[in-house]
Amino acid sequence: MENCFYCEKSDKLNELMVKVIDLAYSDVYLIRNQNFPGRCVVAYKDHKRELFELEKQELIGFTEEVSLVTKVINDMFKADKMNYGIYGDGVPHLHYHIVPKKKDEYCWGAPFSLTGNDNYLEETELQDRAAKIRSEIQKGR
């Protein structure tokens, strides 16, 4: 889809996140701004805008992958609660924000913020984190 950075795999995508792994129904990315350590995006592989556009098996497969990634992030980063975000008005491609939150930390008790409390890791540290997440996802398949 034209003008969709998830579909085009554009420079904009690479500015915001790094690829963790390709799954059957989704691509998993680690957000460069780790304002919530472990924060990821699980993006549907094909250009869809809404969950209801998926066929039943696609919906099941995608949801299972979101669940797997969420469990991995929860376990790795010891979240008190996992937050999910599906918006799409800014980027109209079906994707979940997977956000681990901890009590008494940034945005607890409120919707997570995409910005603020910025925590940009060095590239090597970010890639190392992505590799560890990838390894745990592969174990859970």
GROMACS elastic network, one bead per residue, 0.5 to 0.9 nm:
[ bonds ]
;  ai    aj funct       b0    kb
    1     4     6  0.57990   500
    1     5     6  0.86669   500
    1     6     6  0.87487   500
    1     7     6  0.58507   500
    1     8     6  0.71622   500
    1    46     6  0.88881   500
    1    47     6  0.64741   500
    2     5     6  0.82664   500
    2     7     6  0.76364   500
    2     8     6  0.71350   500
    3     6     6  0.89696   500
    3     7     6  0.82022   500
    3     8     6  0.73977   500
    4     7     6  0.53849   500
    4     8     6  0.60256   500
    4     9     6  0.82104   500
    4    10     6  0.82743   500
    4    47     6  0.83659   500
    4    91     6  0.71972   500
    4    92     6  0.75442   500
    4    93     6  0.71763   500
    5     9     6  0.53593   500
    5    10     6  0.51550   500
    5    11     6  0.78935   500
    5    12     6  0.64934   500
    5    13     6  0.55949   500
    5    91     6  0.82274   500
    5    93     6  0.88441   500
    6     9     6  0.52907   500
    6    10     6  0.73497   500
    6    13     6  0.66798   500
    6    27     6  0.89697   500
    6    43     6  0.74893   500
    6    44     6  0.88195   500
    6    45     6  0.82857   500
    6    46     6  0.89808   500
    6    47     6  0.82039   500
    6    91     6  0.88012   500
    6    93     6  0.72269   500
    7    10     6  0.80205   500
    7    45     6  0.78772   500
    7    46     6  0.73613   500
    7    47     6  0.66929   500
    7    93     6  0.84152   500
    8    11     6  0.89015   500
    8    13     6  0.86268   500
    9    12     6  0.80318   500
    9    13     6  0.60952   500
    9    14     6  0.75598   500
   10    13     6  0.53130   500
   10    14     6  0.66733   500
   10    15     6  0.88124   500
   11    14     6  0.50163   500
   11    15     6  0.60972   500
   11    16     6  0.87542   500
   12    15     6  0.50179   500
   12    16     6  0.64529   500
   12    17     6  0.87420   500
   13    16     6  0.53443   500
   13    17     6  0.60613   500
   13    18     6  0.79095   500
   14    17     6  0.52996   500
   14    18     6  0.59820   500
   14    19     6  0.82460   500
   14    32     6  0.89367   500
   15    18     6  0.80998   500
   15    32     6  0.77318   500
   16    30     6  0.86960   500
   16    31     6  0.60779   500
   16    32     6  0.56337   500
   16    33     6  0.75836   500
   17    29     6  0.59190   500
   17    30     6  0.53872   500
   17    33     6  0.80360   500
   17    40     6  0.84195   500
   17    41     6  0.85431   500
   18    28     6  0.86177   500
   18    29     6  0.53546   500
   18    30     6  0.53060   500
   18    31     6  0.65958   500
   18    32     6  0.69143   500
   18   126     6  0.81328   500
   18   127     6  0.76604   500
   18   130     6  0.75963   500
   19    22     6  0.80108   500
   19    27     6  0.74558   500
   19    28     6  0.61392   500
   19    30     6  0.64249   500
   19    31     6  0.89948   500
   19   130     6  0.75204   500
   20    27     6  0.76906   500
   20    28     6  0.53486   500
   20    29     6  0.50641   500
   20    30     6  0.62968   500
   20    40     6  0.89657   500
   20   127     6  0.85316   500
   20   130     6  0.52330   500
   20   131     6  0.67890   500
   20   133     6  0.71313   500
   20   134     6  0.56794   500
   21    26     6  0.86844   500
   21    27     6  0.60546   500
   21    28     6  0.53490   500
   21    29     6  0.72462   500
   21   130     6  0.85485   500
   21   131     6  0.88541   500
   21   133     6  0.87943   500
   21   134     6  0.59820   500
   21   137     6  0.83735   500
   21   138     6  0.88905   500
   22    25     6  0.81884   500
   22    26     6  0.63411   500
   22    28     6  0.63698   500
   22    45     6  0.86385   500
   23    26     6  0.51517   500
   23    27     6  0.58499   500
   23    28     6  0.75723   500
   23    45     6  0.85239   500
   23    65     6  0.75323   500
   24    27     6  0.82266   500
   24    45     6  0.80492   500
   24    61     6  0.77840   500
   24    62     6  0.81839   500
   24    65     6  0.83674   500
   25    43     6  0.84813   500
   25    44     6  0.59653   500
   25    45     6  0.55843   500
   25    46     6  0.81136   500
   25    58     6  0.70260   500
   25    59     6  0.89052   500
   25    61     6  0.63249   500
   25    62     6  0.53706   500
   25    65     6  0.74602   500
   26    42     6  0.62295   500
   26    43     6  0.53016   500
   26    46     6  0.81866   500
   26    61     6  0.89250   500
   26    62     6  0.65584   500
   26    65     6  0.72926   500
   26    66     6  0.84541   500
   26    95     6  0.87437   500
   27    41     6  0.81597   500
   27    42     6  0.58150   500
   27    43     6  0.52907   500
   27    44     6  0.64899   500
   27    45     6  0.60933   500
   28    40     6  0.69938   500
   28    41     6  0.57963   500
   28    43     6  0.63749   500
   28    44     6  0.89208   500
   28    69     6  0.81249   500
   28   134     6  0.88929   500
   29    39     6  0.88106   500
   29    40     6  0.54986   500
   29    41     6  0.51435   500
   29    42     6  0.64710   500
   29    43     6  0.79803   500
   29   130     6  0.80825   500
   30    33     6  0.87018   500
   30    34     6  0.82983   500
   30    38     6  0.71289   500
   30    39     6  0.63114   500
   30    41     6  0.64674   500
   30   126     6  0.81029   500
   30   127     6  0.89694   500
   30   129     6  0.83926   500
   30   130     6  0.63769   500
   30   133     6  0.88896   500
   31    34     6  0.62516   500
   31    38     6  0.80267   500
   31    39     6  0.59984   500
   31    40     6  0.54755   500
   31    41     6  0.70477   500
   32    35     6  0.88340   500
   32    39     6  0.87426   500
   32   119     6  0.81469   500
   32   120     6  0.59730   500
   32   121     6  0.71296   500
   32   123     6  0.88074   500
   32   126     6  0.72231   500
   33    36     6  0.79371   500
   33    37     6  0.86126   500
   33    39     6  0.82739   500
   33   114     6  0.84750   500
   33   115     6  0.79025   500
   33   117     6  0.89678   500
   33   118     6  0.59840   500
   33   119     6  0.53457   500
   33   121     6  0.74813   500
   34    38     6  0.66092   500
   34    39     6  0.62048   500
   34    40     6  0.88989   500
   34   117     6  0.88247   500
   34   118     6  0.69107   500
   34   119     6  0.50223   500
   34   120     6  0.59911   500
   34   121     6  0.72397   500
   34   126     6  0.88976   500
   35    38     6  0.87352   500
   35    39     6  0.77444   500
   35   106     6  0.81871   500
   35   113     6  0.86915   500
   35   114     6  0.81315   500
   35   115     6  0.74820   500
   35   116     6  0.71417   500
   35   117     6  0.54517   500
   35   118     6  0.50041   500
   35   120     6  0.77303   500
   36    39     6  0.55167   500
   36    99     6  0.65255   500
   36   100     6  0.63183   500
   36   101     6  0.67096   500
   36   102     6  0.88499   500
   36   106     6  0.79261   500
   36   112     6  0.87206   500
   36   117     6  0.84768   500
   36   118     6  0.87871   500
   36   119     6  0.81383   500
   37    77     6  0.69620   500
   37    99     6  0.81965   500
   37   100     6  0.70987   500
   37   101     6  0.84925   500
   37   119     6  0.84170   500
   38    73     6  0.60469   500
   38    74     6  0.84711   500
   38    76     6  0.80076   500
   38    77     6  0.64790   500
   38    98     6  0.83163   500
   38    99     6  0.71324   500
   38   100     6  0.66480   500
   38   129     6  0.80707   500
   38   130     6  0.88452   500
   38   133     6  0.84773   500
   39    73     6  0.78546   500
   39    97     6  0.73296   500
   39    98     6  0.57201   500
   39   100     6  0.63798   500
   40    69     6  0.85634   500
   40    70     6  0.88621   500
   40    73     6  0.83568   500
   40    96     6  0.82805   500
   40    97     6  0.59768   500
   40    98     6  0.51529   500
   40    99     6  0.67038   500
   41    95     6  0.65819   500
   41    96     6  0.55494   500
   41    98     6  0.58708   500
   41    99     6  0.86520   500
   42    62     6  0.89224   500
   42    65     6  0.81671   500
   42    66     6  0.64535   500
   42    69     6  0.79124   500
   42    94     6  0.87529   500
   42    95     6  0.55113   500
   42    96     6  0.52251   500
   42    97     6  0.66629   500
   42    98     6  0.73837   500
   43    46     6  0.86765   500
   43    62     6  0.89969   500
   43    93     6  0.75374   500
   43    94     6  0.60808   500
   43    96     6  0.64066   500
   43    97     6  0.86977   500
   44    47     6  0.71475   500
   44    48     6  0.72887   500
   44    62     6  0.70489   500
   44    93     6  0.76116   500
   44    94     6  0.57089   500
   44    95     6  0.59357   500
   44    96     6  0.86652   500
   45    48     6  0.84779   500
   45    94     6  0.87843   500
   46    93     6  0.85719   500
   46    94     6  0.86568   500
   47    92     6  0.87269   500
   47    93     6  0.59405   500
   47    94     6  0.72240   500
   48    51     6  0.77351   500
   48    53     6  0.65920   500
   48    54     6  0.76155   500
   48    92     6  0.80215   500
   48    93     6  0.56790   500
   48    94     6  0.55338   500
   49    52     6  0.87299   500
   49    53     6  0.73059   500
   49    88     6  0.72391   500
   49    92     6  0.55671   500
   49    95     6  0.85249   500
   50    53     6  0.55180   500
   50    54     6  0.76322   500
   50    88     6  0.85539   500
   50    92     6  0.86265   500
   50    93     6  0.78464   500
   50    94     6  0.58969   500
   51    54     6  0.57398   500
   51    59     6  0.70460   500
   51    94     6  0.71646   500
   52    55     6  0.78232   500
   52    59     6  0.82463   500
   53    59     6  0.88150   500
   54    57     6  0.79403   500
   54    58     6  0.56313   500
   54    59     6  0.55468   500
   55    58     6  0.51766   500
   55    59     6  0.61250   500
   55    60     6  0.86501   500
   56    59     6  0.51530   500
   56    60     6  0.62191   500
   56    61     6  0.85953   500
   57    60     6  0.50321   500
   57    61     6  0.59642   500
   57    62     6  0.83962   500
   58    61     6  0.50852   500
   58    62     6  0.59042   500
   58    63     6  0.83343   500
   59    62     6  0.51961   500
   59    63     6  0.59402   500
   59    64     6  0.84479   500
   60    63     6  0.51915   500
   60    64     6  0.60848   500
   60    65     6  0.86609   500
   61    64     6  0.51639   500
   61    65     6  0.63147   500
   61    66     6  0.87409   500
   62    65     6  0.51406   500
   62    66     6  0.62393   500
   62    67     6  0.86121   500
   63    66     6  0.50251   500
   63    67     6  0.61087   500
   63    68     6  0.85881   500
   64    67     6  0.50182   500
   64    68     6  0.61493   500
   64    69     6  0.86941   500
   65    69     6  0.61674   500
   65    70     6  0.84208   500
   65   141     6  0.88272   500
   66    69     6  0.52743   500
   66    70     6  0.60348   500
   66    71     6  0.86234   500
   66    96     6  0.76782   500
   66    98     6  0.82635   500
   67    70     6  0.50500   500
   67    71     6  0.61527   500
   67    72     6  0.86464   500
   68    71     6  0.52255   500
   68    72     6  0.62797   500
   68    73     6  0.87160   500
   68   137     6  0.70102   500
   68   140     6  0.69867   500
   68   141     6  0.77849   500
   69    72     6  0.51169   500
   69    73     6  0.61754   500
   69    74     6  0.84795   500
   69    98     6  0.81195   500
   69   133     6  0.84965   500
   69   136     6  0.88640   500
   69   137     6  0.64811   500
   69   140     6  0.88950   500
   70    73     6  0.51771   500
   70    74     6  0.59536   500
   70    75     6  0.85076   500
   70    82     6  0.73792   500
   70    84     6  0.89854   500
   70    98     6  0.64299   500
   70    99     6  0.83741   500
   70   100     6  0.84528   500
   71    75     6  0.60317   500
   71    76     6  0.84507   500
   71    82     6  0.89487   500
   72    75     6  0.52476   500
   72    76     6  0.60091   500
   72    77     6  0.84505   500
   72   133     6  0.71447   500
   72   136     6  0.63711   500
   72   137     6  0.64403   500
   72   140     6  0.80053   500
   73    76     6  0.51422   500
   73    77     6  0.58512   500
   73    78     6  0.79188   500
   73    79     6  0.79799   500
   73    82     6  0.86255   500
   73    98     6  0.81510   500
   73    99     6  0.83687   500
   73   100     6  0.70218   500
   73   133     6  0.73910   500
   73   136     6  0.89628   500
   74    77     6  0.55366   500
   74    78     6  0.55065   500
   74    79     6  0.51865   500
   74    80     6  0.81453   500
   74    81     6  0.79089   500
   74    82     6  0.67708   500
   74    99     6  0.88893   500
   74   100     6  0.63505   500
   75    78     6  0.53471   500
   75    79     6  0.72839   500
   76    79     6  0.82687   500
   76   133     6  0.79937   500
   76   136     6  0.86354   500
   77   100     6  0.71529   500
   77   101     6  0.89563   500
   78    81     6  0.88304   500
   78   100     6  0.79541   500
   78   101     6  0.86827   500
   78   102     6  0.79924   500
   79    82     6  0.64002   500
   79    99     6  0.88663   500
   79   100     6  0.51165   500
   79   101     6  0.53288   500
   79   102     6  0.54246   500
   79   103     6  0.85450   500
   80   100     6  0.74678   500
   80   101     6  0.59679   500
   80   103     6  0.63845   500
   81    99     6  0.85694   500
   81   100     6  0.62271   500
   81   101     6  0.54358   500
   81   102     6  0.66328   500
   81   103     6  0.82924   500
   82    98     6  0.70381   500
   82    99     6  0.57057   500
   82   101     6  0.59829   500
   82   102     6  0.87674   500
   83    97     6  0.78311   500
   83    98     6  0.60831   500
   83   100     6  0.62126   500
   83   101     6  0.70493   500
   83   111     6  0.81224   500
   83   112     6  0.75677   500
   84    96     6  0.63593   500
   84    97     6  0.54759   500
   84    98     6  0.50820   500
   84    99     6  0.62409   500
   84   100     6  0.88659   500
   85    95     6  0.83128   500
   85    96     6  0.54768   500
   85    98     6  0.68646   500
   85    99     6  0.80685   500
   85   111     6  0.89518   500
   85   112     6  0.85721   500
   86    94     6  0.75454   500
   86    95     6  0.62414   500
   86    96     6  0.50513   500
   86    97     6  0.65221   500
   87    90     6  0.75378   500
   87    91     6  0.79510   500
   87    92     6  0.80980   500
   87    94     6  0.83638   500
   87    95     6  0.80375   500
   87    96     6  0.80887   500
   87    97     6  0.88745   500
   88    93     6  0.61638   500
   88    94     6  0.67689   500
   88    95     6  0.76235   500
   89    92     6  0.55805   500
   89    93     6  0.88538   500
   91    94     6  0.83855   500
   91    95     6  0.89087   500
   92    95     6  0.87229   500
   99   112     6  0.75696   500
  101   105     6  0.74430   500
  101   106     6  0.78983   500
  101   107     6  0.79844   500
  101   108     6  0.67429   500
  101   112     6  0.83331   500
  102   105     6  0.56245   500
  102   106     6  0.78774   500
  102   107     6  0.88620   500
  102   108     6  0.66727   500
  103   106     6  0.83575   500
  103   107     6  0.88870   500
  103   108     6  0.57418   500
  103   109     6  0.81265   500
  104   107     6  0.83869   500
  104   108     6  0.62182   500
  104   109     6  0.89602   500
  105   108     6  0.57996   500
  106   112     6  0.82106   500
  106   113     6  0.88545   500
  106   116     6  0.88960   500
  106   117     6  0.71794   500
  107   110     6  0.53145   500
  107   111     6  0.66592   500
  107   112     6  0.57004   500
  107   113     6  0.71548   500
  108   111     6  0.78255   500
  108   112     6  0.78140   500
  109   112     6  0.88093   500
  110   113     6  0.87273   500
  112   115     6  0.88478   500
  113   116     6  0.68322   500
  113   117     6  0.89218   500
  115   118     6  0.65288   500
  116   119     6  0.86885   500
  120   123     6  0.87272   500
  120   126     6  0.84334   500
  121   124     6  0.80550   500
  121   125     6  0.60642   500
  121   126     6  0.56982   500
  122   125     6  0.52950   500
  122   126     6  0.61588   500
  122   127     6  0.86533   500
  123   126     6  0.50210   500
  123   127     6  0.60571   500
  123   128     6  0.84555   500
  124   127     6  0.51286   500
  124   128     6  0.60410   500
  124   129     6  0.85762   500
  125   129     6  0.61443   500
  125   130     6  0.85984   500
  126   129     6  0.51078   500
  126   130     6  0.62143   500
  126   131     6  0.86511   500
  127   131     6  0.61204   500
  127   132     6  0.86717   500
  128   131     6  0.50444   500
  128   132     6  0.62853   500
  128   133     6  0.86879   500
  129   132     6  0.51773   500
  129   133     6  0.62676   500
  129   134     6  0.85796   500
  130   133     6  0.51370   500
  130   134     6  0.60581   500
  130   135     6  0.86173   500
  131   135     6  0.61456   500
  131   136     6  0.87062   500
  132   135     6  0.51207   500
  132   136     6  0.63560   500
  132   137     6  0.86884   500
  133   136     6  0.51867   500
  133   137     6  0.61653   500
  133   138     6  0.86169   500
  134   137     6  0.51132   500
  134   138     6  0.61528   500
  134   139     6  0.86758   500
  135   138     6  0.51528   500
  135   139     6  0.63316   500
  135   140     6  0.88078   500
  136   139     6  0.50687   500
  136   140     6  0.63338   500
  136   141     6  0.89186   500
  137   140     6  0.50971   500
  137   141     6  0.64008   500
  138   141     6  0.54026   500
